[in-house]
Amino acid sequence: MITGAWRCRAGRPGAYQCPPERADAHQCHPERSEGGHLRLSLLPSLLLLLAAPSLAAQDGHIADNSFLIEEAYNQEAGVVQHITTFNRAEAGHVWALGFTQEWPLGGIRNQLSYTIPLVRPGAGGTGFGDVLIHYRHQALGNGGSELHVAPRLSLVLPTGSEEKGRGGGALGLQTNVPVSVVVSPAVATHYNAGLSLEGESGSVDAHVAASAILRVRRWINFMLETAWSSADEDVVLLNPGVRWAFELESGFQIVPGLAYTVALGGGEPDALFIYLSLEHPFR
């Protein structure tokens, strides 16, 4: 997380997280619930039990619909994607809603997108956060390859109130290099590494993240994501979740998802994470 600002992580644009605790009236300080960790301790066994009968090779799979992680798949020519994420801390009234729209520039090689956040950072009230404009280049992969790489550069616009804890107060830059690897017909992995530059202070933070996707059915995936930022070096995020898809004959695809974000270390609250993607041809 970027301390003191509601900015997207080095992973998927729009995946906003509750900011870390600070000695600041604009930030929340909910207590963590041990019950959440107990429920999660049973999750791996349940996932393996459900997955066991169906790990054989499958036709097709869901792609480019991770939560905290950015998958290295650009939009195909003539297809636009609308992504909404919602994150709410386990206790208190802190939440963040992000909307991202991804457009191909003539084909898969180049992509433009933007992210608009609506956030409530505790006592700071509800309002817009910092808007991000993204450019991404498909350096490796063509949609059907086992290996994809798609570096991204983002401009952070200071549209959120710094005083109320909803923005950084200055222009910023963010880079991320997502790498996606299809390990087998049932398993895909994704890796992210990037930097965030605060324009006013000149400080630079590093981010790394990784995930594994298990395809238990053609249109149902179990996911496990993890993320870390040098801005909050004592905290590691663990994000187990599930996503599924509906595809209409017109090519309109709907992908909902649900996850529970566990903040390991640093005393941060855990959070509920909700995801929805709508993807369709525009010509």
N, C-alpha and C positions, 0 to 999 in steps of 0.2 A: 504494500500500500504506500501511497505517497503521503507522507505525514502532513497534515494540515490542509489537504486539498482533495476534493472529490474528483480524482482523475482516474482514467482507465489504466489498468495494469499493463504490463508488457505483453500479456496474452491477448485474447480476443478483445477488440474495441467494443466498448459498451458494457463490459463485465465489471460494473462498479462494485466496490466493497465498502463496508462500514470502515471509517477511518480509525486508526489506532488511538488508544487512550492518550490524552494529553492533559496537562494542567490548564485547561481552557474550557470556559463555560459553554462553548459552542459544540463540544464533543460529548458523546454519551459515555457512561461508565457503568453499563449493566454487569451484573455478576454472571459468571459462567455457570452453566448447569451440568452437573456430573451425570444427570440422567441421559443427556444427549450422547455422551460417550458410551454409556452402557448399551443404548440402542444400537449404536454404530458397531459395537464389538460383535454383534450377531450378524451384521450385514454380509461379510465375506463368505461365511458358511452358507447363507441363504442364496447368494448369487451363484456359487458353485453348484449348489443343488439344482437350481433352476436351469443352469447352463448345460449340465452334463449330457442330456439326451440330444443336444442340437449343435454340437461343435463341428459338424461336417461342413464341407465346402458349400457355400450358399451363393445364389445368383444375386448380384447387386448388393448395395449396402448404403447406409446413411453416411454422408460426408459433409464436412464444413459446417457442423452444428455442435461444436464443443461449447463449454460454458466459460471457464476461466482461461482455457487454452485457445490459442489461435491455430487452426489447421491451415496447412499450406496449399489450399485449393482456391484459386481465383474463380470468379463467376464466368460461366460460359457465355459466348456471344448471344445476345438477345434475351438473357435471363437476369432478372433483378431479385435481390433478396432483402427482406425486411426483418430485422431482428429486434425483439424486445426482451430485456432482462429485468428481473425484479429481485432485490436482495433486502432482507429484513433481519435485523439483529434479533437474537433469541429473547432478549429482555429490553425494555425501553421502547422508544418510539422512533428509532433511527432506521431509515430505509433509503434505498436508491433505485430509481427506475431509469433504464437506459434504452434509447432507440437508435439503431444503426441501420443505414441503408447502403447496400453495395451495388455498384454499377460497373459492368465491363466497358472498357474503352475500345470498342471495335472487335474484341476477341479476348481470349483467355490470358494473353500476356500482360495486359495492363488493366488496372482496376482503380477506380476512385470510390471513396465512401466517406460518410460523415457520421458522427455520433453526437446525439443531443441528450444530456442527462437532466433528470428532475430529481432533486435530492432533499432529504430532510435530515440534517446533521444535528439532531438533538435540539438544543435551545436556539439554534440558528434559524429555525423555521423552514418552511418549504419554499424552494425556488430552483431556478435553473443553475446547473453547474457549468464548468468549462467545456465548451464545444470543441470537438476534435475533427480535423480534416485529414483523411488518410489517402496515401498513394501506395499501391503495392504492385510489384513486378513478379511475374511467374518465371523465376530464373531456371527452374528444372521441373519437368513433369508436364503432362498434357491431359490430365484427367483420368487416364487409364494406366499410368505408370505406377510402379511400386514405390518410387521415391519422388517426393515433391519438395521444392524449396521456393519460398516466396517472400523476400525481404520487404519490409514496410517502413515508410517514413510518415510521421504524423506531425501536424502543426496543432499546438494547443492554444486556443483562443481564450483570453481572460474574461469570459462572459459571466462567470459566477462571482458572487460576493465573497471577497477574502475576509472581510470583517465578520461576516456571519458564518464562516467556515465552509462555504460552498465552492470556493475556487482558490487558485494560486495567486491571483492578483497580477500576473504578468504573462507575456507570451512564453511558450515553451516548445520543446521538440521532444519527440519520442521515436525511437527506432526499435524494431523487433525483427528477428529472423526465425520464422517458423519452419520446421522441418517435419514432414510427415512420411512415415514408413509403413507400408502394408507388409506385415510379418507373415501372415497366412490368411486364408479365406475367412478365418474367424477372429483374427486379432490385427489391430492397427495401433501404432504408437505415434505420439506427437511430442516435439521438443521445441521450446522457445528460449531465446536469449536476446536481451535488449538493454537499452539505456534510456533514461529520461533526463532531460536537461531543463532545469529551472531557469528561465530567462533572466529574472531579476537578480537572484543570488549567484547564478553560475554554477550551482551545485549539480553534480551528476550522480544518479543512482542506477545501479545495475539490477536486472531482473532475470530470473531463470524459472522455467516451469517444464513439466512433463506430464504425459497422460498415457493411459492404456485403454483401448476400447475393445470390448468383447461383444461380438455379434451373436447373440443367443437365438435370434430369429432374423429373418431377412430384414424386417423393419423394426426390430427392437434391439437396442444396444445398452449394455451396462458400461459404466465409465468410472474411472478413478483418476482424478487430477491432483497435482500438487504444485504449489507455487511459492516462491521466496523472493523478497526484495531486500536490497542492502539498506533501504530507508527504514526497514523494520527487521533488522537482522536477527532478532530473537524470536521471530514469528515465522512459522511454516504453515501454509494453508493446505488442508487435505479436503478434497471435494468429491465424495462418492455420489454417483447419481445414475439416472436412467433417462434415455430419450427414445422416442418412437415416432413413426412417420405415417402419414396418410397421403397418397398421391392420386389425384383425379385424372381422368382420361385427357383433360385439357392440358395437362402438364403442371397444374397447380399443386404444389407440395406444402403440406403443413407438418411441422416438426415441433411438438411440445417436449418439454423436459423438466425434470425436477431433481434437485440435489440438496445436500445438507453440508454446509461449509464448516469444518472444524478448524479453529485457530489453535495450533499447538505452540505453547509458550507465550510469554508477553502479557498474559492476563486478558487477552482480547475475547470478546463474546463470539460464540458460534452464531451461525445464521442460516436461514432458509433461502434457497436460491431457486427461482422459477424462470423458465426459458420458453420462448415461443418464436419460431421462424416461419415466415410465409415467403414462398419462392414461386415465381411464375414467369412465363415469357412476356415480353413487352412489345413484341412485334411479330 
